[in-house]
């Protein structure tokens, strides 16, 4: 049995190398490493840039920012005259002007700003005015948090679970189907039907190789962007289980199509559906119940918890759910492979 599996693995590995699957995985993983480390910023400023004109007596606003050591961050944001302020606003379409005067503040808007952002800005201005003594002191509030506070995850690293959830799914789902369709075209399936190999050997070889490729992708991306700062054992287990499930699913669905040209349209629809939960990941306030039933949803949040430890639970529960899904998909895939693909096997 072991010799049959090893021989099948060798044959499938040759097909992978011949089709350049390994180079595709290496290329994609390095592309995302470059994207995370050098292209995507750690922080994305979506709010407008504020230019400030301080007309208060004694330049109290400038003095306030000096006292709290914020002058360096505000460099280039203070202007000397109203003419200079208007020039800056005309030159930068994503900017606002703030004119501080004794007991009065004027906010100069472009006209298309979000009202929520303006309200936040006004609240910040109000706090500054109170701090420099031009308005009454504010009421102090006490805050409680649902869980221990963790460091803010930089945007570039925050996107790593998204890349993993979508591309691990794409690799396993697509590659295993391509291998099967190529064997159909070359007549390898007909030869395999009269060989000593069985259905289990056929499935295991393809699914295992594709799963290992996905794990390789996940490891390169995580190690070259985060180092070894995460629980690599839990990470490897989750990536392996996710890739295993997706590879089984890819083989199962591809069996219902004649060739890759028919399959590709269904694959694209599945990839689009798998991408829906990205919106919930990037905007946590967005709550769409059916997103939770899409496999990529728990994958992203589980990987995030493993890589960054935000204090949320659910890793064990999701692992158990994955094992149940893998078991069900494996049984279905075995039956379909045996009846549709290897139906004339002797």
N, C-alpha and C positions, 0 to 999 in steps of 0.2 A: 504493500500500500504506500509506504513512504517513498519507495523508488518511483512509483507512478506519479506521485505528487511532485517530486523533485524534477522528473523529466518534463512534466507539464509546465512547471515553473520556468525551466530553461527555455522551452519553446516560446512561452508568452513573453519572457524577458527579451528574447531576440526580436519579437514583433514590436515591443515597446521601443527598443533601441533603434530599430529600423525606421520607425515612424517618428523618432525624435521626441518621444514623450518626456524623457528625462531632461532633455535640453529645454523643453518648454517649461517644465516645472522649475528648473534652475533659473531660467530667464525671468519668469514671472515673480519668483520669490525675491530675486535681486532687484527687480524693478520696484517692488513694494518697499524693500529696504531703503532704496534711494529716495523713494517718495516720502517715507516716514521721517528719515533722518535729515534730508536736505531740502525738500520741496514744501511739504505741509508745515505751516507755522505751529508753534506751541500754543499760541493764543490767537484767536480770530476776533478782531475788534469789529463788531457789527454796528456799534453805536457811532454817531458822528464825532469828528474831532472838534473840540471846543477851542476857539480863540478868545482870549480874555483881554479886555481893556479895563484897567484899574483907574477909575477917576475918583476914588475915595480920598478923603483927607489923610495925608500922610502915607498914601499907598498901602492901606492896611491889608488888602488881599494878598499882595506880593509878600508882605511881611509875614502874613499867616502861613503861607506855603513854605517860606524860608524857615520858620520856627519848627515845622513838622518834617523838615528834611525832604520835601517833595519838589524842590526847585529843579533838580536834574530831570525828573520825570516830566516836568512842565516846560522844559526847554523848548523854545520856539513857539510856545503857545501864547505868551504874553506879547501884546503889541503896545506901541506908545501913543498912537493917535487913532481917531475914528477912521481916517482915510486909509491907514495901513490895515485896519480891521476889515474894511469893506474890500480892499484889494485881496486879502487872504481868502475871504469868503467867495469872491468871484472866481478865484483860481482853483478852489477845491469844492466840488459839488457836494461832497459828503462832509460838510462842516457847519458849525453853528457859531454865532458870535454872542458873547456875554459881556455886557457893559455894566460894571459895578460902580455905583454912586452911593453917597451917603443916604441910607434908608430907601434906596431904590435900585432895582436891577432890571435891565432890559435884555431880553433874549431875542436875537435876530435869527430867524429861521429861513431855510431855503424854501419851505412850503410843502414838502412831501414827507416830512418826518413822521414816524410813528408816535401817536399821542402817549403811549405808555412810556416810551423813552424820554419824551419831553417831561412827563410827570416825575420820572426818576431824577432827571436833571434839576428840575425845580426844587425837589426835596433836598438834593445835594447842595444847591445854592443857598437854600434856607438854612441849612446846617452851618455853612461857612459864615453867613451873615450873623448867626447867633454866636458863633465862636469868636468873632472879632468885635462883638458888643454892639452891633447895629440892629439887633433884634433880641427879643426875649429868649432866655435859655429854653431848650426843648425839654419835654418829659422823657425820662429815661425808661427804657423797656428792658425786661429780662427775657432771655430766649432759652428755650429748651429744645434739645435735638433728639430725634427718634433713636439715633445710634451714635456711637463714637465718631467724631469728625475725623476724616482722613484728608490727606493732601489732595489738592485739586489735580486731576489727571490732565496733563498737557493734551491739546487737541490732536496732535499728530499720533500720539500713543493711544489716545482714546479710540481712534479709528481702527486699530489693529484687530480687535474682535470682529469688526464689520468685514474686513478683508478676509479674515480666516473663515468666517461663516459662509460667505458667498463663494469664495474661490476654492475652498476645500470641497464644497458641494459641487461646483462646476467641474473640477478636475476628475473626481471619482465618478460622477454621473456620466460625463461625456466620454472619457477615455475607455471605460469598460464597454460602452456601446460601440465605439469605433473598432475595438478589437474584435468584437463578435461579428459585426458587419463585414469586416475585412476577411475573416475566416469563411464567412458564407460566400463571399465573392470569389475567393481563391479555391474553394472546394475543400478546405481543411475540415469542415464540419462533417462532410460525407465520409472522409477518411477516418475521422475520430469515431464515427458510429460503429465501425467494425474493429476498433482498437480495443485493447484490454482496459483502457481507462473508463471510469464511470462518471456519472453525473456530478457526484460530490467532488471528485478530483478536478473536473472541468470548472465548476463554480469556484472552488477554493483558490485555484491558481490565479484566475483573473481578478477576483475580488481582493485577494491578499496583496498582489502586486500593486493594484491601484490604491489600496489603502496605505501601503508603505510610501508610495509617491506623495500622497496627501500629507502624511506625517512628516516627510522630508521638507515639504513646502512650509508646513507650520513651524517646524524647528528652525529653519533658516530665518524665517521672518521674525520669530520671537527672540532668538538668541542675538541676532545682529542689530536689533533695535532696543532690546531690554536687558541683554546680558543674561545672567543667571539669577536675577533678583526675584524670580517667581518659583512656585512649587512645580518643578519640572515633571515630577511623577504624575501628579494630578492632571497637569496640562497634557502630557503624552497620552494618558488614558482617555481623556475626553476627546482629543483630536482623533485618536485611533478609532474609538467607538463611533464618532460622527462620520468619519470617512468610510468605515465599514458599512454602516447603515446606508449611506448615500450610494456606495458602489453596488450594493445588493439591489437597491431600488433602481439604479440605472440599468443594470442587467435585466431586471424583471420587466421594466417598461419597454426596453428596446426589443424584447422578444415578440412584441405585438406589431412590429413594423418590418417591412420587406428590406428597406435599405436606409442609409444614412440621410438621404434627401427627404424621406418621409419623417424620420425621427427628429430631425433638426428643428422643425417647427414646434413640435411638442416640447422639446428641450428648452427652447427659448421661452415658451409660456411658463414652464416650471421655474426657470431662473428669475423671471419677472415676479412671479408669486413669492419666491424665496426672498426677494429683495424688499417686499412690503414692510417687514418688521424693522428695517433700517430706520424708517421714520419714527417709530416708537423708541428706538434706541437713542437717536439723536435728540428727540424731543420727548422726554419722559412724561410730560403732562398730557401727551397724546395717548388716549386710552381707547383702543379698538379691540373689543373682545376676541374676534376671530383671529387676530394676529398671534395669539398665544398658542393656536393649534398648528401654526406653520413651523416646521422643524428648525428653521434658522433663528427663530425668536429666542427659545431657551439657550441655543448654542451661543449666541452673542453675549447674553447676560451671564452665562456660566463661565465662559472664557474670560470675560471682564473681571469676574470675581476671583478667578484663579490668578490672573496676571497682576491685579491691583489691590485685591482684598479690600472691598468697600464696606464690609460688615454685614452683607446680606447672605442668607443661607440658601440652600437649594441644590448644591452640587451633588450630594448623594441621591436626592430624589430624582434629579434629572438623569443621573447615571443608570438608575434602576429603570426609568422609563425608556431610556435608550436600549437597554438590554432586552426589554420586552418587545420593543419595535424591531430590533434586529432578529429576535427569535421568530416572530410572526413573518417578517419579510423573507427570512431564510427558508422557512417551510414553503411559502408560496412560490418563491423563486425556484426552489428545487423541483417542485411539481411541474411548473411551467417549462423549465429547461428540459426536464425529462420527457414531457409529452409533446412539446412543440418543436424543440430544437434537435433533440436526440431520439425522436420517436421511433426511428428504424434501427436503433442501436441493437446489435446482436449480443 
